[in-house]
Amino acid sequence: MTGGSSLPPGLYVVATPIGNLGDLSPRASETLAKASIIACEDTRVTGKLLRHIGASTPLTRFDGYAKEHQAQPLAERALVEAVALTSDAGTPLISDPGYILVRLAQDLGVSIYSIAGPSALAAALSISGLPTESVCFLGFPPAKSKARLSWMKAQAHTPATLVFFEAPHRIVASLSDMASVFGGREATVARELTKKFETSRRGPIEVLAEEYAGCPTIKGEFVIMIAPPAVDTGTIADDRELATALADAREALTDREAVHAVAYALKLPRKRVYQAMLAQKATEDPS
């Protein structure tokens, strides 16, 4: 397969594998092979992909932080040739500011084609076990804890499943901050999606934070999803009913398990049930 092409002129936004080369679609393979040029985040990464499909299409580096003067020649070229756009993994421009190329191409009247395929966002949500009727994708949290906490607190009442990306060297700190902001809510942490060591773990965000805090070394890319806040009308269960349900549940379950079982049974926010459990424990005879 070689570059040069029977493809109509335009900008082809091509999704590439997020870990498993077998996920590259036949249409994506054909587009990458037949494009006149591929604008890519890292020529080494895309070069490996081209070798996998036996293609030799010319590559040019175009990362997500490219400026307008770097994008303009590519947009103009797409008026007369087939220009493919890829990122290192997944669907380009998702959590990537390189959308400037698409905007410039649109303004020039370039035909733009979506060559759909792998996406860490969609893959993680599909196995999360969390509500997906309404989703808010927030990308990577700020690197510093103070800014990260403020940023997360601004989303605390968003009525949607929140989705974050995170790097391995910040996963413990980010989960800890999430536990303090979203405590009592269910979450799913997905790691190394489509790769050999793929994992997905669902549970209370504070429990997941504790689990990862105890890991000596953590590798891989992460997607963290936080369930929407529960709606507490104040009429679903009164304090007496809550206290009785908690006491009964704690006879057979650990405190943590009791909190989640009661929250589910009474349709209450886990945070409210957790606070009730703490209050209940404070009144108990320590002997």
N, C-alpha and C positions, 0 to 999 in steps of 0.2 A: 504494500500500500504506500502511496506517495502523496505528498501535498500537491497542490495545483488543481485545478478543480472544475467540477461541473456544478458546484453549488452556486445559487444566485448570490449576487452581492448582498451584504448585510452584516449585522453583528450577531453572532451566535453565542449565547450565554450557555456554556456547557457544564453540567454537573458531573463531577468526577468522584470516584470512590472515596469514602471516608476511612477506609482501612482494608477492605477486601476488594482486590482487583476484579474479582468476578462480578462485582456490581456495576461495572461499566456497561452501559446499554449498547446494543448494536447501533442505534442511531447516533449515540455520542461518539462511538468509535469511527463511524463513517464521517461524521462532521469533522473530527479532529484530523482524520487522514486527508480529507478533501479541501480543507480550508487553505487559503493562500498563506495565512500566518496565524499563529496562536499567541495572544497576549496572555502571559501567565505570571503568577506570583513568584515562582521560583523555577528557573529553567531546568534545574537538576531534577526536581520532582516531576515536572511535566515531561521531561525527557525520558525518564524511566517509564512513564505511562505510554509514551509513543513507542518505545522499544517493545513494550508488552504487546502492542497491537501491530507491530511491524510497520510503523509509519515514520516518515522523515520530514514532516512539515516544519518549516522554519519557526523558530521561537523568538519572542522578544519579551523582556521583563516589563511587567506592569503590575506593581503591587497596589494594595488598597489605599496607600497614602499618596499616590501619584497626583501631581498638580494638573491644572487645566492645560497648561502648555504641553504636558506630556501626553494627555489624552486626546488633544485636538487632532494630531496627525493620524491616530488610529481611527477616530471617528470619520475623518475625511476619506481615509482609505476604504472604509466599509461602504462608502457610496459606490465604489466600483469593483470591490473584491469581497470575498468571504473572509471575514475576520472572526476568529473564535476567541472567546474570553474564558479562562479557567482560573480557579484558585488552587491552592495546594490540595485541598480536600473538600468535597461537598459542593453545594450550590454556591456559585459566586455571589458576592455582595450581601450575603446573610451574615450580619455582624462584621461588615467590611465596608469602609467608607468609599471604596472605589466606584460607587454608583455614578460618579461624575462622568465616566465614559458613556454610560447608558443615556444620561441626560443630554450630553453633547450630541450623541448620535440621533436621539429623538428630535432635537432642535434642527438638525440638518436634514431631517426627513429620511434617515436611514431605516431600512427594514430591520426589525429586531426580532430574533427568534429565541424562544426558550427551549433548550434541549434538556428536558427535565430528568431528574435522577436522584442520587443519594443526597440526603440532608440530615445532619446530626439532629437538628431541631425536630423534624418529622419522625425520624427513627426513634428518638428518645420518648417523645410523647406517645407513640404507638404502643410502647411496652411499659408505660409509667404506672398504669392502674389508677390514674388520677382523672378528674373531669377534664374533658377537652372541648366542651361546648363553647367556652370562651377562654382564650389564651393570650397572655401578654408576654412577649419575648423581650428580654432586657439585655441580652448580650453579656459581655464581661463586666462584673462589678468593678468599682474603683479599686486601685491597688492598696491604698492606705485605709486603715480601719476606721478612722474618724469620718472620712468621706464616704466610705462604704456603708457605715451605719446610717448616716443621714439619708443616703440614696435609697437604702432599703426601707427605712421608716416612711419615706414618701410613697412607697408602694404597699404599705401594710394593709390598707383597706381596699385595694383594687379587687373588684369582684371577678377575678379570673385566676386560672392556674398560671403562676409565674414561672418563667423559664430563664435560667442563667447558664452561661458557659463559664468554666473556670479551669485554670491551669493547675498542674499538680503541686507546684510549690506554694500555692495560695489556698488550696482546697480546705485545709484544716482551719485556717483563720476565717475564711469565708463562711464555712458551715457553723463555726462558733458564733459569728455575728448574726447569721440567719436564725440560729436557735434563740438568741436574745430578742430578736425582733418578731419572729414568726412562731415563737414557742407555743406548743399545743396543736400545731397544724401538721398534717401528714405531708410527707415529702417522698420523692424518689430521686436517688442518685444513680445515674448511668455512667459507666466508665468503659472506655475502649470499645465503643460500639462497632460491630461487625468484625472485630479483630479476635485473635485467638483467646485472649484473656478478658473478653467482654463480661461485664457484670452489671446487674441492675438490682438495687436494694430499695424496698419501700418500707417506710415506718415513720414514727414521729420524728420531726426534724431534730429535736434535742437528742434523741437516741442515736440517730445517724451521726450527729456531730461528735458524740462520745466515742462511737465506734472508730471513726476516722482519726480522732485525736490519739487513739491508742495504736495506730499503725506506724511502725518505725520508718518505713519508706513507702512512698506512694508515687506511682508512675501512671502515665496516660492522661488523656484529655477527658474532661468531665462535663456532663450536662446535669444540672440540678433543677428539679421542678418542685414547686411549693403549691399545695392545694389552696383553693380560694378560702377566704375567711368564712366561717360559719355564720349564719344569720341567727342572732339571738333576740327573739322577740320579748323575752322576759316572761312569757306565759306558758312556755312549753313544759317547764318543770319548776316547782317552787323549791325553796331551800330544804324543806323537810324531806320532800321526795328525793331530792338529790343526795342528801346525807344518808338516807336509808339505803338507796341503791348502791352507794359507795361502800357502806359498811358491809352489806351482803357480798358485794363483789370482792372485797379485800379478804374475805374469809377463804376464798378459793384461789385468788389470783395474787400476783405481786402487785404492789402499788401502781406501778407503771401500766401493767396490763389492765388493772381495774379502771384506771382513768380512761383508757381508750375504749374499753367495753361499755362503760357507763355513758361516755360522750356519744357513742354510736347509738346506744339503746334509747337515750332520751333526746337525741338530736340537739345536743348542746355543744358549744365551742369547747374544745379540749382545754383551752386555757382556763375557762370558768371551772371545769371539773377538777383540774389540777389544783387550782387555788382552794377549792373546797376540800380536797384531799389533804392539803397542807394544814388547813384549819382544823380538820378532824384529827390529824395526828398530833397537833399541838395540845389538844385537850385530853389525849389518852394518858393513862397512868404509865410512866416509863418502867415501872416494876412489873 
